[in-house]
Amino acid sequence: MHLTPRETEKLMLHYAGELARKRKERGLKLNYPEAVAL
C-alpha cells in the first residue's frame, strides 16, 4: 500500500493520539508530544 506524505502524517497523528489516550487512561503522565496529540 502506498501512502502520500499527507496520509502518512495523518496516520501517525492518529496513532499518537490513540497511544496518548491509552497512557492517560492507565494514569500515566503524558509528555509534551502526547499531550499535544490529544
KOLVODO-449513 format. One line per field, with one value per residue: residue number from 1; residue in three letters; z, x, y of N, C-alpha, C in turn. Coordinates in steps of 0.2 Angstrom, whole numbers, plus 5000, padded with zeros to 4 digits. Layout:
BEGIN
k = (NUM / ...)
r = (ALA / ...)
n.pz = (Z / ...)
n.px = (X / ...)
n.py = (Y / ...)
ca.pz = (Z / ...)
ca.px = (X / ...)
ca.py = (Y / ...)
c.pz = (Z / ...)
c.px = (X / ...)
c.py = (Y / ...)
end
This chain:
BEGIN
k = (1 / 2 / 3 / 4 / 5 / 6 / 7 / 8 / 9 / 10 / 11 / 12 / 13 / 14 / 15 / 16 / 17 / 18 / 19 / 20 / 21 / 22 / 23 / 24 / 25 / 26 / 27 / 28 / 29 / 30 / 31 / 32 / 33 / 34 / 35 / 36 / 37 / 38)
r = (MET / HIS / LEU / THR / PRO / ARG / GLU / THR / GLU / LYS / LEU / MET / LEU / HIS / TYR / ALA / GLY / GLU / LEU / ALA / ARG / LYS / ARG / LYS / GLU / ARG / GLY / LEU / LYS / LEU / ASN / TYR / PRO / GLU / ALA / VAL / ALA / LEU)
n.pz = (5000 / 4996 / 5002 / 5002 / 5007 / 5015 / 5020 / 5027 / 5037 / 5043 / 5048 / 5057 / 5067 / 5071 / 5077 / 5087 / 5095 / 5099 / 5107 / 5117 / 5123 / 5128 / 5137 / 5146 / 5151 / 5159 / 5169 / 5168 / 5167 / 5154 / 5141 / 5132 / 5118 / 5117 / 5124 / 5116 / 5105 / 5109)
n.px = (5004 / 5003 / 5006 / 5002 / 5013 / 5005 / 4995 / 5002 / 5007 / 4994 / 4990 / 5000 / 4998 / 4986 / 4988 / 4997 / 4989 / 4980 / 4988 / 4992 / 4980 / 4977 / 4988 / 4985 / 4973 / 4978 / 4983 / 4996 / 5008 / 5008 / 5019 / 5025 / 5023 / 5013 / 5003 / 5000 / 4995 / 4983)
n.py = (4994 / 5011 / 5027 / 5044 / 5058 / 5066 / 5058 / 5049 / 5057 / 5060 / 5047 / 5044 / 5054 / 5051 / 5038 / 5042 / 5050 / 5040 / 5032 / 5041 / 5043 / 5030 / 5029 / 5039 / 5035 / 5024 / 5031 / 5037 / 5050 / 5061 / 5065 / 5080 / 5079 / 5069 / 5075 / 5086 / 5079 / 5074)
ca.pz = (5000 / 4995 / 5005 / 5001 / 5013 / 5020 / 5023 / 5032 / 5043 / 5047 / 5051 / 5063 / 5072 / 5074 / 5081 / 5093 / 5099 / 5102 / 5112 / 5122 / 5126 / 5132 / 5143 / 5151 / 5155 / 5164 / 5174 / 5167 / 5165 / 5147 / 5139 / 5128 / 5111 / 5118 / 5127 / 5110 / 5101 / 5111)
ca.px = (5000 / 5007 / 5003 / 5005 / 5016 / 5000 / 4991 / 5006 / 5007 / 4988 / 4990 / 5005 / 4995 / 4980 / 4992 / 5000 / 4983 / 4977 / 4993 / 4992 / 4974 / 4978 / 4993 / 4981 / 4968 / 4981 / 4985 / 5002 / 5008 / 5009 / 5024 / 5023 / 5020 / 5007 / 4998 / 4998 / 4991 / 4976)
ca.py = (5000 / 5017 / 5032 / 5050 / 5060 / 5069 / 5052 / 5046 / 5061 / 5059 / 5041 / 5045 / 5059 / 5047 / 5033 / 5046 / 5051 / 5034 / 5030 / 5045 / 5041 / 5024 / 5030 / 5043 / 5030 / 5020 / 5035 / 5039 / 5057 / 5062 / 5070 / 5086 / 5077 / 5066 / 5080 / 5090 / 5074 / 5074)
c.pz = (5000 / 4998 / 5003 / 5008 / 5018 / 5023 / 5028 / 5038 / 5047 / 5051 / 5057 / 5068 / 5075 / 5079 / 5087 / 5098 / 5103 / 5108 / 5118 / 5126 / 5131 / 5138 / 5148 / 5155 / 5160 / 5169 / 5174 / 5165 / 5158 / 5146 / 5134 / 5122 / 5112 / 5120 / 5121 / 5105 / 5103 / 5110)
c.px = (5005 / 5003 / 5006 / 5008 / 5010 / 4996 / 4995 / 5006 / 5000 / 4988 / 4995 / 5002 / 4989 / 4983 / 4994 / 4994 / 4980 / 4982 / 4993 / 4985 / 4974 / 4983 / 4989 / 4976 / 4972 / 4984 / 4993 / 5003 / 5011 / 5015 / 5021 / 5020 / 5014 / 5001 / 4995 / 4993 / 4984 / 4972)
c.py = (5006 / 5023 / 5039 / 5053 / 5063 / 5063 / 5049 / 5050 / 5060 / 5053 / 5041 / 5049 / 5055 / 5042 / 5036 / 5048 / 5045 / 5031 / 5034 / 5044 / 5035 / 5025 / 5034 / 5039 / 5026 / 5024 / 5038 / 5046 / 5057 / 5067 / 5075 / 5083 / 5073 / 5070 / 5084 / 5085 / 5073 / 5081)
end
